[in-house]
Every structure is written in C-alpha cells, then in structure tokens.
Amino acid sequence: MYDWLIAHYEVLKDFSTPLLTLVGFGITIGLGVAGLKTFDRWKREKVEERRIETAITALALAYESKIVFKSIRNSFATSAEYKEMPIRESESEDSRASRGSYWAVLKRVYDNKDYFERVWKLQPEVMAIFGEKMEDVFGKMHDARSMVHVASQTLAFDDIPPNTEDNQKTNRTAQK
C-alpha cells in the first residue's frame, strides 16, 4: 500500500486538500445539525420546566384556597374582629353582635386580599400554558370569593328583613 501511495503521490496531492476540506465541511455540518437538535431539546426542556413551575405554583394556590376559605367562612367571630364596624343609631349591643359575625367575614376577605391578588396575577400565565379551559377553574374561585364578599357585606350593612311568612318562604326556597 505504501508503494502504491508513493507511486501515485503526484495525482493524490492535487485531490487530498479539497477532499480533506470536504470532509471537514461534512463534519462541521454534522456537528451543526447535532447542535441544533440539542438546542431544540434544551429549549423544550426549559419550556417544560416553566410549565412544571407554574403548575406547582397553581397547585399550591389551590391548596392554600382551602385554608383561606376555611378561615374566611369560620363561624366563630370575636368582638375584636368587629370592633371597627360602624355603630348604627339606636342599635342594641345584641343586634350589633349579630351583625358582627358578618362584618368579621367581610374583614377576613379583605385581610386575605394578597392571596386573591396572587391568584389574579397567576391566572393569565396558567391560561397561556394550559389553555383557556383554566379560565373556568379560576372563575369558580373568583365567584366563590365574590359571593362570600357580597353576602357578608349585605348582611353586615343592610337591615335585617322582617320575619314574615313571605320571607320565610323565600328563605326555604333559596336553601333548596
């Protein structure tokens, strides 16, 4: 083989440089394609990491919502919780105390304002990653907060309706 190479050296020397250049180009192209595939895989991994982080944050907020709503709806209210409640003219202490539990619920909703703001801020990100169907999930939570807020506000500030037969019938219908 050595003798053959020496004998054909003049012919091979003219083709060896372009041949090695083409081999170098081939290796460079192969490494470039492999690098792009690696970059695509890295990019997918980063997107998946972001999805997981957002999902964990959303799940943590979901578990926290159980704690928040349980504390808001706690039926036990102390006089310290409603001491800031405005006193109505000619209101007895018993009447004020009965309104106080509703005021306490309303105050608890305000006290958890930062939780609800975190949920509002996370909602668009969760929807962008997991789709529009997530709007319904967040909507249920916002509706629950809104219903508790409005009910406690109404009960704390509006006059208690008289205990008439018509009102009792309405209450029974609403409880069903």
C-alpha positions in Angstrom: 0.0 0.0 0.0 2.9 2.3 0.8 4.4 1.7 -2.6 1.1 2.4 -4.3 0.8 5.8 -2.4 4.4 6.8 -3.3 3.7 5.9 -6.9 0.5 7.9 -7.2 1.6 10.8 -5.0 1.5 13.3 -7.8 -2.1 12.5 -8.6 -3.2 12.3 -4.9 -1.6 15.5 -3.8 -3.9 17.5 -6.0 -7.1 15.9 -4.6 -6.1 15.5 -1.0 -6.6 19.1 0.1 -10.1 19.6 -1.5 -11.0 16.1 -0.2 -9.9 16.9 3.4 -11.8 20.3 3.1 -15.0 18.5 2.0 -14.6 16.0 4.9 -14.1 19.0 7.3 -17.2 20.6 5.9 -19.1 17.4 6.4 -18.0 17.1 10.0 -18.9 20.8 10.6 -22.3 20.4 9.1 -22.9 17.2 11.1 -21.9 18.9 14.4 -24.1 21.9 13.5 -27.1 19.7 12.9 -26.4 17.8 16.1 -26.1 21.1 17.9 -29.4 22.4 16.6 -31.1 19.2 17.7 -29.5 19.6 21.2 -30.7 23.3 21.3 -34.2 22.3 20.4 -34.2 19.7 23.1 -32.8 22.3 25.6 -35.5 24.7 24.5 -38.2 22.1 25.1 -36.8 21.3 28.5 -36.8 24.9 29.5 -40.5 25.3 28.4 -41.4 22.1 30.3 -39.6 23.4 33.4 -41.6 26.6 33.2 -44.8 24.5 32.8 -43.9 22.5 35.9 -43.1 25.5 38.0 -46.3 27.2 37.1 -48.3 24.0 37.7 -46.7 23.7 41.2 -47.5 27.3 42.0 -51.1 26.9 40.8 -51.5 23.7 42.9 -50.0 25.4 45.9 -52.6 28.2 45.5 -55.3 25.7 45.1 -54.4 24.0 48.4 -54.0 27.5 50.0 -57.5 28.4 48.8 -58.9 25.6 51.1 -57.2 27.2 54.0 -58.1 30.8 53.1 -61.8 30.0 52.5 -62.0 27.9 55.7 -60.6 30.8 57.7 -62.9 33.3 56.0 -66.0 31.3 56.5 -65.2 30.3 60.1 -68.4 30.9 62.0 -66.7 31.9 65.2 -66.2 35.7 65.4 -64.9 37.6 68.4 -65.8 41.1 69.3 -62.3 42.2 68.5 -62.9 41.3 64.8 -65.8 43.7 64.5 -64.8 46.5 66.8 -64.2 48.7 63.8 -67.7 48.1 62.5 -69.8 51.3 62.4 -72.5 51.5 65.1 -76.0 52.2 63.9 -78.2 54.7 65.6 -80.2 53.2 68.4 -78.6 49.7 67.8 -78.6 47.4 70.7 -75.4 45.5 71.6 -77.1 42.2 70.8 -78.1 43.5 67.3 -74.6 44.8 66.7 -73.1 41.5 67.9 -75.4 39.5 65.4 -74.1 41.8 62.6 -70.6 41.4 63.8 -70.1 37.9 62.6 -70.9 39.1 59.0 -68.6 42.0 59.4 -65.8 39.6 60.6 -66.3 37.5 57.4 -66.1 40.7 55.3 -62.9 41.8 57.1 -61.4 38.3 56.6 -61.9 38.6 52.9 -60.1 42.0 52.9 -57.4 40.5 55.1 -56.7 37.8 52.5 -56.5 40.4 49.7 -52.9 39.5 48.9 -53.9 35.9 48.3 -56.6 36.9 45.8 -54.2 39.3 44.1 -51.6 36.5 43.7 -54.4 34.3 42.1 -55.3 37.2 39.7 -51.7 37.6 38.7 -51.2 33.8 38.1 -54.3 33.3 36.1 -53.0 34.7 32.7 -49.8 32.6 33.0 -51.7 29.4 33.7 -54.1 30.1 30.9 -51.2 30.8 28.5 -49.6 27.5 29.4 -52.5 25.2 29.9 -55.2 26.7 27.8 -58.4 28.7 28.1 -60.2 26.0 29.9 -58.3 27.1 33.0 -60.4 30.3 33.0 -63.4 28.3 34.3 -61.4 27.0 37.2 -60.2 30.4 38.2 -63.7 31.8 37.5 -65.2 29.4 40.1 -62.8 30.6 42.7 -63.4 34.3 41.9 -67.2 33.6 42.0 -66.9 32.0 45.4 -64.9 34.9 46.8 -67.4 37.3 45.3 -70.4 35.5 46.7 -68.9 35.4 50.2 -67.9 39.1 50.0 -71.3 40.3 48.7 -73.3 38.1 51.2 -71.3 39.3 54.2 -71.4 42.9 53.0 -75.2 42.7 52.5 -75.8 41.0 55.9 -73.4 43.4 57.7 -74.8 46.7 56.3 -78.4 46.1 55.2 -81.3 46.0 57.6 -82.5 42.5 58.5 -85.7 41.9 56.7 -88.8 41.3 58.8 -89.6 37.7 59.7 -92.8 37.5 57.6 -94.3 34.4 56.0 -93.3 35.5 52.5 -89.6 36.0 53.6 -89.6 32.6 55.3 -90.9 31.0 52.1 -88.2 32.8 50.1 -85.5 31.6 52.5 -86.8 28.0 52.3 -86.7 28.2 48.5 -83.2 29.6 48.5 -81.9 26.9 50.8 -83.0 24.1 48.4 
